[in-house]
Amino acid sequence: MLKVEEESLYPTLSRMQQRGWTKGKLGVSENNRQAKLYKMIALGRMHLRKEQKRWESMAIAGRVLIQGVFRAVQLSGYPIGSPAGGIEYGCNIGGLWIP
């Protein structure tokens, strides 16, 4: 679950409105308090789809990289994982330990 703090949320919503991705208006919240209500418009949805594709591409690239490293470690003949208390072999890539 993604947790967003108020200190980040409202400036972000304001920037999104300035960029034309959302529209905001004053209204009444669910608990009957005055609030600014935001709605994503077509340009914002288009930008969101573009960003989703970019993140999906990065996730796929990361998965391919990790799978390649895992396969290379397997082919090297070193054991991957070990019984509790034993030595574990793996690979360190940029500070990321891959067992």
Summary of the structure (lengths in Angstrom):
residues: 99
radius of gyration: 22.7
end to end distance: 25.8
largest distance: 64.8
contacts: 191
relative contact order: 0.08
helix: 47%
strand: 20%
